[in-house]
Amino acid sequence: MGKGFLAGALFLLAGMAHGAADEHARGDFSFRTGPLPAFVERAEIAATWPGDAPGASDDRWRYWLYDLQSDRRDRRDEYFVDYVYEARTPSLVGEAGRFQIEFNPGFQQLTIHAVELRRDDAWQDRLVPDKISLARRESGFEQDLADGSVTALIVLDDVRMGDVVRVAYSVLGSNPVLEGHLTDWMRFGWQNPMLHARLRVLLAAGQKPLLHRENDAPQAMVRQRADATEVVVEARGLRAYIDEEHYPAWYQPYPMVQVGAHRTWKDIVDWALPLYPQVDALPDELEAKLEQWRALPDDRARLTAALRLVQDDVRYFGVEMGDNTHRPHPPEETWRRRFGDCKDKVYLLVTLLSRMQIDAVPALVTTDRGKALAGFVPSASVFNHVIARVEVDGEVLWVDPTITLQGGRAGEYDLADYGAALPVFAGSARIETIQPPRGNAAGNGITVVERYTPQQGLHDVGLEIETLYRGDAADRRRRSFANERTDDLSRRYADYYSKRLGEIEVLALPKIEDDRDGNLLKVTERYRLKSPFDDEGASVRALDIYADALQSTSTLPSSLTRNSPLAYTSRGSYRHEVEVVLPERWTPTFGKERQALASPAFAYERSTELGEGSAKLVYEIDVKASELAPAEASRHLGEVRKLQDSLSATLRFRIPANVSADERQQRLQQLLRNAIEQGKRE
């Protein structure tokens, strides 16, 4: 019955290709229901999941089919998705009963072809257009982007565990500003098992396709037909993949394929060049700025001044509608509005620099995949961000005007995570590697000095903390402080220390000293601790220490078993120093000690020093690499685990017996006073 019903359902769906589509309006937006596009070859769904296929006994999800087909002939730009899935546990049934499709009605038309559910070997039609809603739920709005995207929400009634749900839809049209410079991507691995996955792309007849494959993705079959070049990539019985987390920007762990028409990076530059025409005149206010900057001592200083203006005085917000998804607004408009997205801000910056005869051009990058870009099939659609390439005194500098409140000289901020860029200028024809700036790691890091000074025995201890942020760390902290009231910052800091050290009194608001030109930011805090030392008996008191300056260097992924490259932390030097001034006759129970750890990415040392009337604990780490190859990752993570354990310490001190007795007497007297006061209130 199951196979016969399935065959009948497929015959019915195939017959729909000759029917007409119905329009369903939802306010300003609409979608259609109707037949499959003529280019689609519908896949069959197995009646049962094979017992020998991965996922046969999976207790979460089983993906029966993911089929992506695209028609890229004559810039028709239509893609079709057929997705079949099954929830295998009651907790996931709610998720299985809803489905979302995002599209942009400014240049795309959504058609929903089928919503079906299989139960007891029988397929049920669950497509109810009146229950499908459309809403502007732009996923990028929280990141200050508005692109006009709309979400179609499909909610199915009566979905049960073990039901197989099938949703088929197509989207016609693409952003006209891209001029057909598109490619198709598809994964062949998920965190759940997949029975059948297929990517099918139709290019113009006679067109030579280009392919990019990652992580042992299936090979493509290419067939020249009379009406098209057909590319098919297909796989069956795909296992579930484990997400090991903490990947470098350029890496993703799944088999993946990209298919596109034969183009070169020069073709993409030729497409992008007209989007950034030369500008010969700017508003009077900017002309006055240019005149001031020309008096600065050198081009690096002029670049820094112009970059700071665009970063700090033009807020980031992108209204990416129509052509403006990729075409920037004119610089004078961006300046007048005082907001813009990456391409707007870059266009304004390179215009200012060009007017000062500084060589500067836009550079296209991908924040998703970094240096992997160099191996992609050339396409305008692989880029999602724009920065600027600037040449000063023969040195290539990379700057990002969307990053605010940077310190130091322009070009010192490390953009190496972007990995690779396509500069947009006449004659440009290749991807360039983005290298870390010279000397960046040496100037980056955090130094904390934490000093405890007992004033009146154990119950009145002064604590002063001085934290110095350098380089990239100073930039990040400066942005954080800009979004927080000083009172809130003080309360947050005090809460942190009170959780560690008990009752605390804030003696002064945090003092922030910012040397922006040197990119050094210092924070000084002052507190009085009521009772930070723990009583361990036998006249021993203990102080718990934690080196939070090194916290970012000790983060572990969820699994220490590693088969993928590992992203670590920013290169630089981190130091946390704790000094305890000893009251008279206090003696440490510890002596001079040293612990050292090393991995392919760092060198770490913790040392204990005893001075005249003081004890000092010093943590230091030099991070030499921000990512590691799989072969290095396991050993590195083992050392990070040890490092994580090492950041906490307890300093123990022996105090004279009479001091201990006095302390007990003071505590009893305080308890008695508290009881008397409580009795009076009652």
JOTAGI-V512837 format. One record per residue. RES is the residue in one letter. PSI is psi in degrees with one decimal (999 if undefined). Layout:
res=RES psi=PSI
res=RES psi=PSI
//
This chain:
res=M psi=-42.4
res=G psi=-48.6
res=K psi=-40.9
res=G psi=-41.3
res=F psi=-41.2
res=L psi=-44.3
res=A psi=-40.0
res=G psi=-40.3
res=A psi=-41.3
res=L psi=-37.7
res=F psi=-40.5
res=L psi=-44.3
res=L psi=-38.9
res=A psi=-37.8
res=G psi=-25.6
res=M psi=-18.9
res=A psi=-19.7
res=H psi=-1.3
res=G psi=-177.6
res=A psi=152.7
res=A psi=147.6
res=D psi=140.4
res=E psi=138.4
res=H psi=109.3
res=A psi=142.8
res=R psi=86.4
res=G psi=-123.7
res=D psi=-6.1
res=F psi=166.5
res=S psi=162.4
res=F psi=170.0
res=R psi=158.1
res=T psi=143.1
res=G psi=-163.8
res=P psi=165.1
res=L psi=148.2
res=P psi=148.6
res=A psi=-27.1
res=F psi=-9.9
res=V psi=138.0
res=E psi=106.2
res=R psi=134.6
res=A psi=149.8
res=E psi=149.9
res=I psi=131.0
res=A psi=147.4
res=A psi=-34.4
res=T psi=157.5
res=W psi=122.2
res=P psi=138.9
res=G psi=-24.2
res=D psi=4.3
res=A psi=146.6
res=P psi=138.2
res=G psi=0.9
res=A psi=-33.8
res=S psi=20.1
res=D psi=138.6
res=D psi=19.0
res=R psi=-77.3
res=W psi=149.3
res=R psi=126.0
res=Y psi=116.1
res=W psi=-35.3
res=L psi=137.0
res=Y psi=113.1
res=D psi=116.4
res=L psi=120.4
res=Q psi=134.9
res=S psi=140.5
res=D psi=105.0
res=R psi=17.0
res=R psi=137.9
res=D psi=34.3
res=R psi=28.8
res=R psi=-40.9
res=D psi=68.4
res=E psi=135.8
res=Y psi=150.5
res=F psi=136.8
res=V psi=131.6
res=D psi=113.3
res=Y psi=126.7
res=V psi=126.0
res=Y psi=164.3
res=E psi=127.2
res=A psi=131.3
res=R psi=7.7
res=T psi=146.2
res=P psi=-31.4
res=S psi=-17.0
res=L psi=-1.8
res=V psi=-38.9
res=G psi=-41.4
res=E psi=-37.1
res=A psi=-24.6
res=G psi=6.3
res=R psi=147.5
res=F psi=136.5
res=Q psi=141.3
res=I psi=124.8
res=E psi=136.4
res=F psi=169.8
res=N psi=105.5
res=P psi=-10.9
res=G psi=-28.8
res=F psi=11.0
res=Q psi=149.2
res=Q psi=123.4
res=L psi=131.3
res=T psi=124.9
res=I psi=121.9
res=H psi=-35.0
res=A psi=140.8
res=V psi=112.9
res=E psi=160.3
res=L psi=131.6
res=R psi=125.6
res=R psi=132.5
res=D psi=44.0
res=D psi=10.3
res=A psi=135.9
res=W psi=135.3
res=Q psi=138.5
res=D psi=119.0
res=R psi=18.3
res=L psi=107.3
res=V psi=93.1
res=P psi=-35.6
res=D psi=-19.5
res=K psi=7.0
res=I psi=123.7
res=S psi=154.4
res=L psi=135.2
res=A psi=144.7
res=R psi=101.4
res=R psi=68.2
res=E psi=120.4
res=S psi=-22.1
res=G psi=1.4
res=F psi=-37.1
res=E psi=-20.0
res=Q psi=24.2
res=D psi=42.2
res=L psi=136.0
res=A psi=114.0
res=D psi=6.2
res=G psi=8.5
res=S psi=147.4
res=V psi=144.9
res=T psi=127.5
res=A psi=125.9
res=L psi=119.3
res=I psi=121.9
res=V psi=122.8
res=L psi=136.3
res=D psi=152.7
res=D psi=63.3
res=V psi=133.7
res=R psi=161.1
res=M psi=132.2
res=G psi=-10.4
res=D psi=142.1
res=V psi=121.1
res=V psi=138.1
res=R psi=126.1
res=V psi=127.8
res=A psi=131.5
res=Y psi=165.3
res=S psi=154.1
res=V psi=123.0
res=L psi=130.5
res=G psi=155.1
res=S psi=167.1
res=N psi=118.6
res=P psi=-25.6
res=V psi=-23.1
res=L psi=-16.3
res=E psi=38.1
res=G psi=7.1
res=H psi=70.7
res=L psi=156.6
res=T psi=165.8
res=D psi=134.3
res=W psi=148.5
res=M psi=136.7
res=R psi=151.7
res=F psi=44.5
res=G psi=138.4
res=W psi=177.1
res=Q psi=5.4
res=N psi=155.0
res=P psi=146.8
res=M psi=128.4
res=L psi=-38.6
res=H psi=124.3
res=A psi=137.4
res=R psi=137.8
res=L psi=124.6
res=R psi=123.2
res=V psi=132.5
res=L psi=121.0
res=L psi=171.3
res=A psi=145.7
res=A psi=132.3
res=G psi=-7.9
res=Q psi=133.9
res=K psi=122.3
res=P psi=155.3
res=L psi=143.8
res=L psi=146.7
res=H psi=127.3
res=R psi=144.0
res=E psi=145.5
res=N psi=50.7
res=D psi=38.9
res=A psi=157.0
res=P psi=151.8
res=Q psi=153.5
res=A psi=147.0
res=M psi=125.8
res=V psi=128.9
res=R psi=129.2
res=Q psi=113.8
res=R psi=168.6
res=A psi=-32.7
res=D psi=-1.9
res=A psi=159.3
res=T psi=119.5
res=E psi=127.6
res=V psi=125.4
res=V psi=128.1
res=V psi=125.8
res=E psi=146.4
res=A psi=151.9
res=R psi=152.9
res=G psi=55.7
res=L psi=131.3
res=R psi=163.8
res=A psi=141.2
res=Y psi=148.2
res=I psi=129.0
res=D psi=108.4
res=E psi=-9.9
res=E psi=172.6
res=H psi=52.1
res=Y psi=150.4
res=P psi=158.8
res=A psi=-31.3
res=W psi=-11.1
res=Y psi=142.3
res=Q psi=146.8
res=P psi=-4.9
res=Y psi=149.9
res=P psi=135.6
res=M psi=148.3
res=V psi=138.6
res=Q psi=133.9
res=V psi=134.2
res=G psi=168.4
res=A psi=157.5
res=H psi=114.4
res=R psi=169.9
res=T psi=166.6
res=W psi=-27.1
res=K psi=-36.6
res=D psi=-37.3
res=I psi=-39.2
res=V psi=-44.0
res=D psi=-33.8
res=W psi=-40.2
res=A psi=-29.3
res=L psi=-46.0
res=P psi=-14.6
res=L psi=-16.8
res=Y psi=66.7
res=P psi=156.0
res=Q psi=141.2
res=V psi=124.6
res=D psi=-12.6
res=A psi=142.2
res=L psi=164.6
res=P psi=153.4
res=D psi=-37.2
res=E psi=-40.4
res=L psi=-34.8
res=E psi=-37.6
res=A psi=-38.8
res=K psi=-44.4
res=L psi=-40.0
res=E psi=-40.2
res=Q psi=-44.2
res=W psi=-29.5
res=R psi=-20.9
res=A psi=-6.5
res=L psi=159.3
res=P psi=-30.8
res=D psi=174.2
res=D psi=-31.7
res=R psi=-39.4
res=A psi=-38.1
res=R psi=-42.0
res=L psi=-44.9
res=T psi=-43.4
res=A psi=-44.9
res=A psi=-40.4
res=L psi=-44.2
res=R psi=-37.7
res=L psi=-48.5
res=V psi=-37.0
res=Q psi=-46.6
res=D psi=-29.0
res=D psi=-9.5
res=V psi=107.4
res=R psi=156.4
res=Y psi=120.0
res=F psi=131.3
res=G psi=121.9
res=V psi=91.8
res=E psi=73.6
res=M psi=143.9
res=G psi=-133.8
res=D psi=-26.5
res=N psi=3.4
res=T psi=-32.1
res=H psi=-16.4
res=R psi=120.3
res=P psi=155.8
res=H psi=153.6
res=P psi=145.1
res=P psi=-39.2
res=E psi=-32.2
res=E psi=-41.9
res=T psi=-42.1
res=W psi=-40.6
res=R psi=-41.2
res=R psi=-21.1
res=R psi=28.2
res=F psi=158.4
res=G psi=165.5
res=D psi=-166.7
res=C psi=-45.1
res=K psi=-33.9
res=D psi=-47.0
res=K psi=-37.8
res=V psi=-43.1
res=Y psi=-42.8
res=L psi=-45.1
res=L psi=-49.7
res=V psi=-28.7
res=T psi=-46.4
res=L psi=-44.6
res=L psi=-41.0
res=S psi=-35.0
res=R psi=-19.5
res=M psi=18.2
res=Q psi=33.2
res=I psi=129.4
res=D psi=108.3
res=A psi=135.5
res=V psi=157.1
res=P psi=152.9
res=A psi=124.8
res=L psi=134.4
res=V psi=169.5
res=T psi=122.0
res=T psi=-17.7
res=D psi=-35.8
res=R psi=0.2
res=G psi=-129.1
res=K psi=-12.9
res=A psi=-20.3
res=L psi=-36.7
res=A psi=-24.8
res=G psi=-1.1
res=F psi=159.2
res=V psi=126.1
res=P psi=129.7
res=S psi=145.8
res=A psi=-29.0
res=S psi=-8.2
res=V psi=-9.5
res=F psi=143.7
res=N psi=11.1
res=H psi=158.1
res=V psi=133.1
res=I psi=-170.8
res=A psi=138.2
res=R psi=123.2
res=V psi=137.3
res=E psi=120.5
res=V psi=122.7
res=D psi=41.5
res=G psi=-1.4
res=E psi=133.1
res=V psi=125.4
res=L psi=144.0
res=W psi=126.8
res=V psi=149.5
res=D psi=104.8
res=P psi=-3.0
res=T psi=-11.8
res=I psi=125.6
res=T psi=160.4
res=L psi=38.5
res=Q psi=148.8
res=G psi=-178.9
res=G psi=-166.8
res=R psi=148.2
res=A psi=139.1
res=G psi=-6.2
res=E psi=-14.9
res=Y psi=135.1
res=D psi=111.1
res=L psi=21.4
res=A psi=-22.5
res=D psi=-27.0
res=Y psi=-26.8
res=G psi=-55.4
res=A psi=151.7
res=A psi=154.3
res=L psi=101.7
res=P psi=142.2
res=V psi=95.7
res=F psi=158.1
res=A psi=127.1
res=G psi=-12.2
res=S psi=134.2
res=A psi=12.1
res=R psi=159.2
res=I psi=137.3
res=E psi=143.8
res=T psi=136.5
res=I psi=109.6
res=Q psi=151.6
res=P psi=145.7
res=P psi=152.9
res=R psi=131.1
res=G psi=10.1
res=N psi=-45.1
res=A psi=-37.6
res=A psi=-30.6
res=G psi=3.3
res=N psi=140.2
res=G psi=-171.0
res=I psi=137.7
res=T psi=126.3
res=V psi=132.4
res=V psi=119.5
res=E psi=118.8
res=R psi=123.4
res=Y psi=127.2
res=T psi=98.1
res=P psi=130.9
res=Q psi=-49.6
res=Q psi=80.7
res=G psi=-132.2
res=L psi=-8.8
res=H psi=13.0
res=D psi=93.7
res=V psi=124.5
res=G psi=139.4
res=L psi=122.4
res=E psi=131.8
res=I psi=127.5
res=E psi=121.5
res=T psi=125.8
res=L psi=119.5
res=Y psi=137.5
res=R psi=145.0
res=G psi=-131.8
res=D psi=-35.2
res=A psi=-37.7
res=A psi=-39.9
res=D psi=-46.2
res=R psi=-42.5
res=R psi=-37.0
res=R psi=-42.2
res=R psi=-38.6
res=S psi=-45.1
res=F psi=-32.4
res=A psi=-21.8
res=N psi=15.2
res=E psi=135.0
res=R psi=149.1
res=T psi=-38.8
res=D psi=-41.9
res=D psi=-37.9
res=L psi=-45.0
res=S psi=-43.5
res=R psi=-40.4
res=R psi=-45.0
res=Y psi=-45.5
res=A psi=-39.8
res=D psi=-39.8
res=Y psi=-47.6
res=Y psi=-32.6
res=S psi=-31.7
res=K psi=-30.4
res=R psi=-38.1
res=L psi=2.6
res=G psi=-160.5
res=E psi=137.3
res=I psi=146.3
res=E psi=128.9
res=V psi=118.6
res=L psi=-24.6
res=A psi=149.5
res=L psi=150.1
res=P psi=132.8
res=K psi=123.0
res=I psi=121.8
res=E psi=119.9
res=D psi=110.4
res=D psi=87.7
res=R psi=-37.3
res=D psi=-38.9
res=G psi=-5.8
res=N psi=51.4
res=L psi=130.9
res=L psi=121.1
res=K psi=135.4
res=V psi=128.0
res=T psi=131.0
res=E psi=146.1
res=R psi=128.0
res=Y psi=162.4
res=R psi=124.7
res=L psi=133.9
res=K psi=-38.0
res=S psi=71.2
res=P psi=-16.6
res=F psi=130.2
res=D psi=139.9
res=D psi=112.1
res=E psi=13.1
res=G psi=170.4
res=A psi=36.9
res=S psi=31.9
res=V psi=130.8
res=R psi=145.9
res=A psi=144.6
res=L psi=121.7
res=D psi=134.9
res=I psi=144.8
res=Y psi=129.8
res=A psi=79.2
res=D psi=-16.9
res=A psi=-24.6
res=L psi=9.3
res=Q psi=-42.2
res=S psi=-20.8
res=T psi=-6.3
res=S psi=13.5
res=T psi=132.7
res=L psi=143.2
res=P psi=171.4
res=S psi=-26.7
res=S psi=134.4
res=L psi=-8.2
res=T psi=121.8
res=R psi=128.9
res=N psi=2.1
res=S psi=160.6
res=P psi=152.2
res=L psi=129.2
res=A psi=131.6
res=Y psi=-127.6
res=T psi=177.8
res=S psi=139.7
res=R psi=147.4
res=G psi=-175.4
res=S psi=133.5
res=Y psi=133.8
res=R psi=136.7
res=H psi=120.1
res=E psi=128.9
res=V psi=122.6
res=E psi=133.0
res=V psi=117.0
res=V psi=126.7
res=L psi=128.7
res=P psi=164.7
res=E psi=134.5
res=R psi=5.0
res=W psi=140.8
res=T psi=132.4
res=P psi=145.0
res=T psi=0.5
res=F psi=164.4
res=G psi=-166.5
res=K psi=126.8
res=E psi=160.7
res=R psi=132.3
res=Q psi=135.3
res=A psi=140.1
res=L psi=154.6
res=A psi=144.0
res=S psi=175.6
res=P psi=-14.0
res=A psi=-17.3
res=F psi=162.2
res=A psi=128.0
res=Y psi=145.1
res=E psi=136.3
res=R psi=127.7
res=S psi=147.4
res=T psi=130.0
res=E psi=143.4
res=L psi=125.3
res=G psi=-172.0
res=E psi=101.2
res=G psi=19.1
res=S psi=160.1
res=A psi=141.8
res=K psi=135.6
res=L psi=125.6
res=V psi=126.5
res=Y psi=133.3
res=E psi=136.6
res=I psi=137.4
res=D psi=110.8
res=V psi=116.0
res=K psi=-22.0
res=A psi=138.6
res=S psi=-5.2
res=E psi=158.9
res=L psi=149.3
res=A psi=158.2
res=P psi=-38.7
res=A psi=-25.7
res=E psi=-18.5
res=A psi=-42.3
res=S psi=-47.7
res=R psi=-41.2
res=H psi=-47.2
res=L psi=-33.1
res=G psi=-39.9
res=E psi=-34.6
res=V psi=-38.0
res=R psi=-43.2
res=K psi=-39.9
res=L psi=-43.5
res=Q psi=-43.7
res=D psi=-30.5
res=S psi=-20.8
res=L psi=-20.6
res=S psi=140.0
res=A psi=158.0
res=T psi=120.9
res=L psi=122.3
res=R psi=139.8
res=F psi=141.5
res=R psi=131.5
res=I psi=155.1
res=P psi=149.7
res=A psi=-39.4
res=N psi=-31.3
res=V psi=-40.4
res=S psi=-41.4
res=A psi=-43.2
res=D psi=-38.9
res=E psi=-41.6
res=R psi=-39.7
res=Q psi=-42.7
res=Q psi=-38.1
res=R psi=-42.0
res=L psi=-41.1
res=Q psi=-39.7
res=Q psi=-39.7
res=L psi=-40.3
res=L psi=-44.4
res=R psi=-41.5
res=N psi=-39.6
res=A psi=-40.5
res=I psi=-44.3
res=E psi=-39.8
res=Q psi=-40.4
res=G psi=-39.8
res=K psi=-39.3
res=R psi=-32.6
res=E psi=999
//
